[in-house]
Amino acid sequence: MAQQTASSAAEASTESESTRLAGILTWMSQNGIFIFTAILILFALIFVDGFGSLMNITDVFHRAAPIGIVAVGMTFVVISGNYLDLSVVAQVATAGVILIAVSNNYGLFPAILAALAAAMLFALVNGTAVGIFKANAVIVTLATTFIGLGLLRLFSGGSIFFGPPDGPIRTFGLGKIGPIPYSAIVLIIMTIVLGLLLNRTNFGFLVRSFGVNESATRLGGSNTALVWPRQRLSNVPRGDLRQRSDQHPGPVRDQLRISAGGTRLVDRARRLLGCPRTQGGPAMSGTISLSADESTGTWGRIRRTASRRTEGRGIVLLTFIIIVVALLEPLALTAYDVTLGRIALIGIVALGLTAVILMGELDLSVASTLAVSGVIMASVPDLALGIVAALVAGLLVGVINAFFVAVIGINSFIATLGTLFALRGLAFVLSNEAPVSLANKDAGIAFGQPLIGPLTPRILIFVLVFIAIQIFVSRVKMGREFFAVGGNRQAARDAGIPVNKRIFTGFMISGFVAALAGVINTLERTTADPTAGSTVLLASFAAAIIGGNYLKGGRGSIVGTLIGAASLGILQVALTISGVQVPIQQIYIGVILLIAVTTDPTSLRAVRGSLRTLRQSRMKTPDG
């Protein structure tokens, strides 16, 4: 008896310690950023001379205020569904230029209105593409970033705008109350106001609900702003839920299946949306799709085959570009070495990206991987050893990205955005912020010469990479598993597919191919530029998306990426021959990318569903 009592006491003590430890870890996870910031400030106060001075505190506020203001606004975008807005860079730059330009001629108040209107235009385009067309927020805002910066460059002519030395803008920028500048006061006010909006209003609760479960929020109705989605869905009447599911414009309508007997629909919806199944009743068996019946016969087989292919948009765009270029700038179609070379540079990076996109991931670090690999190669006196070092660096970048994504669990966009900046900084450090020339320039010059007709080594390497990756994803078991990982990751795990290993493989392919592009670029230029690759990022993403690769993974085509790269390569060469500057070319590519993501079949189905729902709601009588 005594032993049982002692054992029970020991178990209770162990459980109590576990609970206490879990509480401490939870508290640290919730307040870790504050702890880290406090430690960082304490470290700076102890080891950095003058950090606590009044002048330095003011400078810290000056530097933190613009970042904080943008971050406070971005919080709403992130909370509403893990969306991201890359176009804030273009919005800040555009608003600043317009503010100065208009204030110099029309005064401060019209300038503020014009700057805010320009930023709202970005928001309108981004919100329409993401909210209505259900396009990927990262790609949409990446496109609008390049469009905005290109338009800004066109508007400003590359010049810097200056306001009057004693005007109100300068007064506000330099003004302060004690050590706190006016900009920091604006940040404090915005934080309080937007914090109250997010935590104390129905709108804020609705934003949070969409972030937790968008489908449940839509099915639960607008009143879901007052409660969490899972609680709300349990109170929705069965008939009402069925009616809402029929009207739902998103993927939930297609996933909800009506059983042969018409029963258990609510259970299906609750299971789909993560809610517990009601007790009793038979499990769902045969299902009837809510979509239209598939056609039969020859035409039906053709439609089914075409629906399984993803290259349709790319073929249409390529045909359109070839016709327009043949009429307006035919030289771009006859300058084979230049055009094929441009297609190869875009295509090599895009092929590596496709391997990652097929699994539903993104790799933004390819541009900086291209730059840093070139610098590494040029920094090694021996050419062969430098090439090996550059390619190994690309593989290492892929391993690092995959580690953060697969092991740590960080979103691939955030992880690769971090390595994008880290690698760009590393390229500047290794090159001392200056181009690095090859030790063996003769080898680089020889590398750029045609080998077979107009085919240079760059083009031949691109062809080999295309064949290798195409065979890998279509004929090799490991490559075919990329589609399974992207289509349904949990199902892939249940089927015994090593998902983490496949993620490592995909990112390593992307890093290796980006490094290979950096090697080729450096050899042909005989110089490694730490800023290289900045224009390749948008073009490579556009090529992969235009080719029909589904950004959520599971569907895509290496052939489609080739078609997309050909379209953009021909377009860029034609624009260059016509004398169009690179920033303006980015506008064209950004517009094409924006059109590509909003004309995806999934996006068009979402728009049709939204219009149908709107039409049905208008047809209802007030009593209905």
N, C-alpha and C positions, 0 to 999 in steps of 0.2 A: 504494500500500500504506500509506504514511504517512497519506494522507488518510482511508482507511478506519479506521485505528487511532485517529486523532484523533476521527473521527465516532463510533466506538464508545465512546470514552472520554467524549465529551460526552453521549451518550445515557445511559451508565451514571451519569454525574454528575447528569443531570436526573432520572433514575429514583430515584436515592438521595435527592435533595432532595425529590421528591414523596413518597417513603416517609416521610422524616423529618417533613415537614409534616403528612402524614396522621396520623402517630403523635402529634404535638403536638395536633392538633385532637381526636383521640380522647381523649387524656388530659384535655384541657380540658372536653370534653363530659361525661366521667365525674366530674370533680372541680370542675366549674364552680361548684357551690353552695358548696363550701368556700372557693374563691377569692373569690367574691363576699362571703361572710360575713366573711372576714378583711379585705377591703378596707373593708367597711362599719364594722367595729369600729375599724380604724385611723383611718378618717375621723372617727368619733365621738370617739376619744381625742384627736385633734389639734384639732378645731374645736368640740367641745362641752365647756364648762366643767363639771368635776365628774363626767364620765361614768365615770372610772376610780376614783371613790371607793368605799369599802367599802359605804356605804349604797346607792349606786346599783347596784352589782353584785348585792346582795341583792334589790333591787327587780326587776332584770332576771330573776333566777331565779324570783321569785314570779310574774311575769307569764308567763314562758315555760313553767313546769311544767304548768299545766292544758292548754295548747294542745299541748304535746309529748306528754302522756299520751294524749290523744285521737288525735293523729296517729300514734302508734306502733300503736295498735289498728287505726286505719283502714288502715294499710299492708297488713295481711293481706287486707283486703277488696279493695284495689286490685290487689294482685299476683295474686290468685286469678282474675282475669279482667276487669280494668278496670271492676269494679263500684264503686259509690260509695254511701255511707251518709249521707244528709242528716239522718237522725233523731238523730244524736249530740247535736244541740242540745237536743232534747226529752229525750233520755236523761240528759244532764247536769243539766238543770233538775229533772226528776222525781226523780232520785237525791238531789239536794241537799235538796229539800223533804221527801222521805220520811225522809232521814237525820235532819234536825232534828226533825221532828214525832214520829218514833218514839223518838228518844233522849230527848226531854223527858219521856216517859211510861214507857218500858220499859228504858232504858239504851242504851249505845253498841253492844254486840255485836249485839243483835237489830236495831238500827237499820241497821247495816252489812249484815246479811243481807237485810233488807227492801229496802234500796236496790239491792243487787246483783240481787235477784230481779226488781225492776221493770225493770232494764236488760236482764236475760236474757229477759224477756217481749217487749221490743222485738226482741231478736235472734231469738227464736223466730218471731215474726210475719214479720219481714223475710226470714229464711232460708227459711221455708216458701214464701212468695210467690215469691221469686227462684229458690231452688234446686229446688223441686218443680214449681211452676206456670210457671217460666221467664218470669216477669213482669219488666218493665224495672225495674232496681234504683233508678234515679233517681225514677221515678214512685211506686214502692212506698214508698220511704223519705220522699218528699215527703208522701205521704198519712199515713204513721204519725207524721210530725213534727206535722202539724196535729191529728191525733187525740190525740197525747200532750199537746201544749200545751193543747188544749181540756179534756181530762180533768184536767190539772193545775190549770187555772184553776177548774174546777168543784170540785176537791178543796180548794183553798186559799181559794176565795172572793175571789181577787185580793189577799189579804193577804200580807205578808212574814213569814216564820217566823224567829224568833230563838232561838238556843240560849242556855244559861246562860253568863253572862260569865266564869265560872271553870271551865267544863267541859272535858272532854278534847278536844272538837272545836276549841274556840278555842285550846287549848294546842298542838294539832298544827298549826293554821293559822299560828300566830305563832312556833312553835319553829324553831330552826335550829342547825346545827353550824358555828361560824365564820360565814362569810358565806353559807353554803348552807342554805336552808330545808329543812324536812323534805319538802315537796312535791317539791322538786328531787331529793332523794335517792330518793324513790319513782320519779321519772321515770328516773333512772340505772339503778336496779335493774330496772325494767320493760324498758328498752331492752336491757340485757344478756340477761335471761331470754328475751324474745321474739326477740331476734336469734339466740340459740342455737337456739331452737325452729324458726326459719325456715331456718337455714343448716346445722344439724347433726342434724336428725331426719328420719325418713321422712315425717312429716306436713308438714314444711316443703317437702320436695322435691315432694310431691303438690300442695301449694298452687301452687308455681311451675309445675308441669306443666300444671295446669288453666289457668293464665294464658297459657301458651304456646300450647296447643292442647287445648281441653277435649274435643273429639270424639275425638282420638287417645288421650287419657288414658283415656276411657271404653272405647274399643275395645281398648286395650292391657291393661286389667285393673288391679287394685289395685297390682300390682308396678311399675307405671309410676312410682310414687313414687321409684324408685331410679335412673331414667334419664330422659333427655329423650324426649318422645313420638315424634319422627321416627326415633330410633334403635330404639325399642321396636317400632314398627309393622312394621319390616322383618323382625322375628323371629317375627311372629304367623303360625301355619300358615294356609293358605288356607281350609281347612274351618272352622277356629276363627273366622277373621275373618268368614266368611260367616254363621256362626251368631250371632256377636255383633252384626253389622249388622242381622240380622233382629230381634233382641231390643232393639236400641237405642231408647230412648224419645224421643230428640230428633229434630231435623230431618235428621240424617245418614241415618236409616233411610229417609226419604222420598226423599233425594237419591241414595242408592245404587240403582242399577238393575241387574237381572239380565239379561244379554244372552240372545238367543234360544237360544244353545247352552250357556249356563250357564258360559262361560269368561270370563276376564279380569276377574273381580270384584275380585280383589286389586289389579289395576292401577287399576281405577276408584276403589277406596277410597284407594289411595295418592295418586292424582292429586287427589282431593277434599281430602285432608288435607295436601297440599303435599309428598308424598314422591315420589321419582323412580320412573318407570315401569320395570317389569322388561323385560328385553330379549326380543325374539322374540314370536311369537304375533300373531294378527290383531287389528286394532283393533276396538273395540266398534262395533257397528252398531245394529241394531234393539234396542229396550229394552222391557222389560215392567215397569210400575210395581209396586212392592211393595204399594201401596194397593189397596183393593177396586175392581172394575170399576164404571164409572159406569153409572147406570141409564139406560134408554132409554124412549122414549115420552113422553107428556104429563107424567107425574109426574117423569120424569127431567129433562125440560127445565125444569120449575119448580124442581127442586132445584138444577140447575146455575145457573139465573138467580139464585136466592136466595143460593147460595154465593159468587157474584161480588159481591153487594152487601154492604156492611159496616155498614149502619144498624140491623141487627136488634136488638141490645141496647138502642140508644137508643130505638127505638120501644116496646120492652117496658117500659123504665123510665119513659118519658113517659106511657104508658097507666096504669101502676101509680100514679104520682104524681098524675095527674089524678083517678083514682078515689078515692084516699085523701084528697086535699085537698078534693074535692067533698063528701065525707062529714064531714070533721072541721073544715075551715076554708074554706067555700065563698066567703067574701068575697074570697079571693085570686084566684078565677077571674072575679070581677065587677069588681074594681078594675083595669080594663084599662090605664089610664095608668101605674099603679105597676108592675104585672106586666110589661107590655111594655117599660117603661123599664129594668127590671132585666135582662130578657132581652137587651135591646139592649146594655147596658154589658158584660155577660159575653160576649155573642156577638161584638161588634166585635173585642175582643182575641183571642178564640178563633179567629176567621176568619183573622187575621194569623198566629197560631201554626200553623194548619193548613198554610199555604203552606210553612212550614219543616219541619213534621213529615213532609209528603209526601216530602221528600228525605232522611228519616232523620236529621234534625238536631233540636236543641232550642234554644229561646230563653228563658232565664230572666230576661232583662233587661226584659221587657215591663212589669212592674210599676213599675220605676224609670223607664223611659222615659215611662210615663204621668205619673208625678209630676214629673219634671224638665221635661217639655214644658208642663205646666200652669203651673209656676213661671216659665218663660221667657215664656209668653204674658202672664201677669199682670204681669210686670216691665216690659213694653213699654207706654208710655202709649197709643200708637195701637193700637186693637183689631185692625184688619185686618193691620197689620204684625206684631203679636204672634202672630196665628194662623199667618201665613206662617213666622215664625221658629220657632215650635214644630214645625210640620210638617217644616221643613228639618232641625231638630235630630233628629227621628225618623228621617229618611232617613240622616243622618250616623251615627246609632247603628247602623243596619243595615249601613252600609258598613264601620264599624269591626269589628262582629261578624263579617261575612263575610270581611274581610281576615285576621283571626286564624284563622278556620276553613279557608278555601280556600287562602290563600297561605302563611301560617305553618304550618298543619297542626295547630293546637291542637284538641283535642276541643271540640265546640260547647258541651257542658255547662260545661266549665272556663272557656272564653272568655266565655260570657254570664253565668256566675256572677261573674266579675271585673267585667264592665261593670254588673251588677246593683248591686254595692256601690259602684262608682265613681260611677255616676249618682245613687244615693241620697245619697251624700256631696255631690255637686255640687248637688243640690236643696237640701240643708240650707245649703250655703255661699251659694248665690244668694238664698235666702229669709231668711238670718240666723236660721235655726232657728225661724221663725215663719210663720204663714199670710200670704199676700200677696193683698190685695184687688184686684179689677179696678178700673181707673180709670173705666170706663164700666159701672156696675152696672145701669143701666137696660137696656142691651143684653142683659146676662146674664139678667135677669128676663124680658125679652120672649122670649128663646131658649127658656125653659122652658115657655112656654105652648103648648097644643095648636093645631095648624094645621088638621087635618082630623079631626073627631070627637075620639077620644082620642089621636090620633097626634101626638106632639111631634116637633120637629126631630131629637131623638136617635133616635127610632124610624125616622123616614124615612131618616136617614143610614145607619143599620144596614141597612135594606132595600137601599139603593143599593150599599153595600159588599158585601153578600151577592151581589147580582146580578152586580156587576162581577167578583168573585173567582170565582164559579161559571162565568161565561162564559170567564174567563181560563184556568182549569185544564181546562175541558172542550171548549172550541172553538178556543182559540188554540194554535198549535204550540208556542210557548215554554212555556206553562203545562202542556201535556200532557207535555212533556219532564221536568217535575218528577217524574212517576211513574217515568220511566225512570232518572233519577238516583237515586231512592230504591230502586228495585228491584234494580239492579245497576250500580254506579257505573263499574266498569271496562268493562262491556259498553256503557254509554252513551258512554264516551270512544271506544271502538273504533268505535261507530256514527257518530262525528263530532259528537256533542252537546257544546257548550261547557259542561262541567260547572261550572267555576269561575264563569262568568257566571251560570249558573242559580242557584248558591248565593248570589251577590251579589243577584240579583233577589229570591229568597225572603226573605232577611234584610231587604232594604230594604222589602219589602211589610209584613213583621212590624213593623219599626220605625215605618213611616209610619202603620199602622193603630193601633198602641199610642199614638203621639203624637196621633192624631185622637181617640182615646178620652180622652186627657188634656185636650184642648181642650174637648170636650163636657162632661166632668165639671167643669172650671173655670167654664165659662159658666153651667152650671145652678146651681152653688153660689156664683157670683160671687166665689169665693175659691180660691186655689191652695194646697193643703196639701202640704208636702214629704213627708208620710208616706202620701199617697194611693196606692192600688193594692195595698196589702198583702193585702187579701182577694180581689182579682181574680185573682192569680196561680194559686192553687189551683183556683178555679172555672173559669178559662179552660182550664187543662190538663185538668180533669175533663170539661168540655164536649167538647173535641176527642177525648178518648179514649173517652168514653161513645158518641160518635157513630160509633165504629168505625175511627178512623184508626190505622193500624199504625205503632207507634213506630219500627220499623226502616226505615220508608219503603216506597214503592212501592204502597201500598194506602191508600185513604181516600176521604172524601167531604165536600164542603162542605155538602151537605144534612144529612149525619150530624152535623156540628158544630152546625148550626142546631137539630137535634133535641135534642142534648145541652145546648145553651144554654137552650132552652125548658124542659127538665126541671129544671135547676138554678135557673133564674130563678123558676119557679113554686114550687119547694120553699123557696127563701130568703124569698120574700114571705110564704108561708104561715107559716113559722117566726117571722118578724118580727111578723106580726099576732098570733101566739099568745104573744108576749112572750119568745121564746127569744133569749138574748144571742148576739152575734156569735161569741165563742169556741166556744159550744156548736154553733152552725151549722156551724162548721168541722169539728166532729166528724162531723156527718152527711155533709158533702161528702167528707171524708176516707174514711169508710167506703164510700161509694158509689164513689169512685175506686178504692179497694182491691178492691172486688168487681168493678169493671169490668175492671181489668187482669188479675185472676186468672180471669175467665170468658171471656177471649179464646179463640177457637177453637184457636190455637196452644198456649196454656197448657193447655187441656183435653186436647188430644192428648198433650201431654207427660205429664200426670198419668195418662192411660189407659195410655200406654206404660210408665211407671214401675210401675204396679200390675200390668201384664201380666208385666213382667220379674220382679217380686217373686214373683208367683204361680208362674211357671215355675221359678224358683230353688228354691222350697219343694217343688215336685213332683219335683225331681231326686233320684235315689237317691244315697247316698254314693259309690258307684262311678262314677255318671254324671257 
